[in-house]
Amino acid sequence: MSRYLSVYFRLLVVSCRLYTVMVFIINKITQNVPFPVFLSGSNKFAVINKLYIFATANLSKEEIVMKKAMDKIFCAIIAFLVHLVYHPKAYYMDKQKQKNRLTEPTILVSNHINHLDGTIIGTIFRRDPIHHLAAKDRFENNKGMAWYLRHTGCIPIDRQNVDTKWVYQSVDILRNQKENICIYPEGRHGKNREILPFHSGITTIAAIAGVQIVMIYIDGPYNFFKRTRLIVSAPFRLDPPTEGMTADYIKAQTEKLHDRMIELQGELLKRISK
């Protein structure tokens, strides 16, 4: 079943990209503007991808608006499929968040069950732009998944080498673009409701950007046509540093975030058992 869903996602991505490329080509032809044609690759999907990259790099303001509209349609279709298969139900610590809107730039922090986490969270906050942080190898090992991740605005993290680019990208999205990011500080998948130790990247981003944090605990694993439950915390911010952003401060705040996630897990399990 997961294989079929992966195929559906890929076809949706290709359809959206073909539409963007088609509109771009028609516009350029009517304007009598030359553009390169990528026909050297034998893989049709690669040709579409190259044309899409070129097209989106040369979009006018009107075409950018059209592309964003197509992205929203794409995300709406994904949200429908996810609701159909997993029936996600969200509980809220803050009743105001039941409107599923983020009123200011926010860092979403979630436990990590598997690669479907971002899709589930995206359906809950489907009205808000969210950039998920994902391992760089996910972009490199599977072309279909790479298309999906890039199309939904994911940020790659190089886990094999020292990499700070994703930190600056995340801060730019929060501060300048006024959008949201979602990070999985465990860094790998947890099993049997185990919450693994958090990496400190989340604390670094939150301290630099100075934005609010909303934590999400998802009760896994995912099963087809069985309801998935998750709980969303009230917004909060890191404690202000008294002696600057020292290593001790980063460590203490990271551990505090981990403790909050454990408390959130307990609250969800208590509500489920009622």
N, C-alpha and C positions, 0 to 999 in steps of 0.2 A: 504493500500500500504506500509506504514512504517513497518507493521508487516512482510510482505513478504521480504522487504529489510533486516530486522533484521535476518530473517531465512537464507537468502542468505549469509550474513556476517558470521553467525555462521558456516554454512556449509563450507565456504571458510577457516575459521580458523581451523576447524577440519581436512579438507583435507591437509592443510599445515603441521599440527602437525602430522597427520598419516604418511605423507611422511618422515618427520624427524625421527620419531620413527622407521619406517620400515628400513630406511637406517642404523640407529644406531644399531638395533637388528641384521641385516645381518652382519654388520661389526664385532660386538662382537662375533657372532657365528663363523664366519670364523677365528677369532683370538683366539677362544676357551676361551673367558673371560666370567665368570659367571655374571649374572645381575639379579636383583629382578624382579618378575612378580607380578603386582598388579591386582589380580582378585577377591578381597574380596568385592568390591563395586558392587552394582546391577546396577548402572547407567553407561552405556557404555561410555558416555562422560567423566565421572569422571575417569574411567580407563585410557582413552586416555590422559587426562590431567595429571594424575600422572606419566604415562610413559614418557610424553613429558618433564615434569619438571626434572625427573631423567636423561633422555637422554641429554637434553641441558646442564645439569650440568656436564656432563662427555664427552663433545665433544672434538675431536681432532682439530687441527688447520684447517685441510682440511674440517672437518665436519662443523666447524664454518663458513667457507667461503661458503659452500653449503647452510647452514641455512640463511645466509644473502642474498644469491641469491634468495632463496624461499621467504623471506620477501619482497624483491623488486618486485617479481612477484605478490605476494599477494596485495601489495599497488597499483601496476599498474592496477590490476583487479578492486579494489575499486575505483580508480580514473576514470576508464572507466564507471563504473556504476553511479558515481556521475555526471560526465559530461553528461551522457545520460539522467538523471532525472532532474538535476537542471541547466544545461547549464551555469556554472559560467563564468562571464566576469570580468576581473580585469583591473582597471585603475591604472596608476602609476604616482606618483609625480616625480620619478627619472626614466628617460627613460632607463637608463642602467639596471634597475631591471626588464625590460620586458623579459629578458632572463630567468627569474624565477630561478635565482641562488643566493645563499648566499655565498659570497666570504670569509667570516670569521664568527666565532661563533657569533650568533645573538639571542637576545631576541625578539620574536614576541609578540606584545601586541594587543589583539583584543577585540572588544565589544562582548557581550555574548547574542546570540539570543536563541539558544537551543543546544542540544547535537550534532547536525550536524556541528557546527562551525569548530571543529577540522578536520573533514573529508573534508570540503570545502577548508580550508587552506592547508591541506595536498596535495590536488590535484593541487593547484597553485604552491607550492614549492615541487613538488613530487620528484625532483632530489636530495633534501637535507634531511638528517635525522633530524626529528623534534620530540622532546619529549613534549607532551602536559601535562599540569597540570590539573588534574581532581579530583573532590571530592571523598574522600575515600569510601563514601557510594555507589558510582556508581560501585565500585569493589565488594561490599558485597551484594547488593540487587538483582543483576541480573547476573547470571553465564555467560550467553552468552555475555553480554556487558563486563563483567570482562575479558573474554578471549580476546575479541577484543582490549580492552584498554591495556592489558599487551603485546599482540602481537605487538602492534604499539608503544611500549616503553613509555607509559604514566606514569606520576608520581602521586601517590595518595597524597591528602592533607586531613588531619583530621581537619574538620571544627568544630567539637564538643569539642575538647580538645586543649590545648596548644601544638603545634607541630612545631618543627623547622627542622625536618629531611628532609622535601622536599626542604628547602632552601639550605642545604648542598648538597643534591643530584643535584639540579639545577646548583649550582656553579661548582660542579665536572664535570658535563656534558659539561659546557661551557669552563672551564679552561683546564681540563685534557683530556677529550674525544674530544674536539674541534668540538662539535656538537651544535645543536640549541634547544631552548625550546620555547614553546608558552604558554602564560599565559593570563588569562581572569580576570583582576583586579577588575571587578565589583563584582565578587563572586557569582552572581546569574543572572538569565535571565532578560533582560530588555524588555519592551513592548512599542509598538508604537514609535519606534525610540528613546526612552528615554535612555540616557547614565547615568547610576547610578554612584554614587561616587566611586572612586577607593580605594581599600585597599593598604596599604603601602608595601606589600610583593614584588611587582615588583621593587620598588625603592631600597629596601634592596639588592635584588639579583643583580641588575644592578650596584649598588655602590660597592659591594664586588667583583664581577667578572670583572668589568671594561670593559665590552663589548658593542658593538653597539646595538641600539634598532631600530626596524622597526615596525611601527604601522599599523594596518589593521582595516578598518571600513567596516562591512558587512551590506548591506541594506536588512533587513528582512521584513516580515517573509518568510520562505521557502515555495514554492508552487510547486507541481509536474509539471514537463514539462513547467515551467515558468522560464525565465532567472533570475539567482541570480547575483547581481552586488556588487562588493567590490572595495575598493581603497587601495593602498599600499603606505605608506609614503617613503620619502627618509631616508636613515640611519642617525642616530644622536646618540649622547651620552649625559649623564647627565651633568649638569654643575658641575665643580669640586668644592668640598666643601672648604670653606675658614677657617672654624673652626672645621674641622673633621666631621664625620658622626653623627651629633647631631639630636635630635628629630625634631627640627625646620627645619633642612635641609631636612630630609626625608619627612616631611609634605609638605614643599614648592615644592619639586621636584615631589611629587605625584600629587599635584594640577596642576602643570604645565603639566604633562602627560595627565591629564584629559582634560585640555584646548586644548591640541594638538588634542585629539580625537574628540572634538567638532568641531574644525576647519576642520579636515579631513572629518567629516560627511558633513559639509557645502559644501566642495569642491566636494564631490561625488554627492550630490543632485543637485548642479549647473550643473555638467556635464551631469547628467541624463536628466535634464529639457531642454537641448539644442536640 
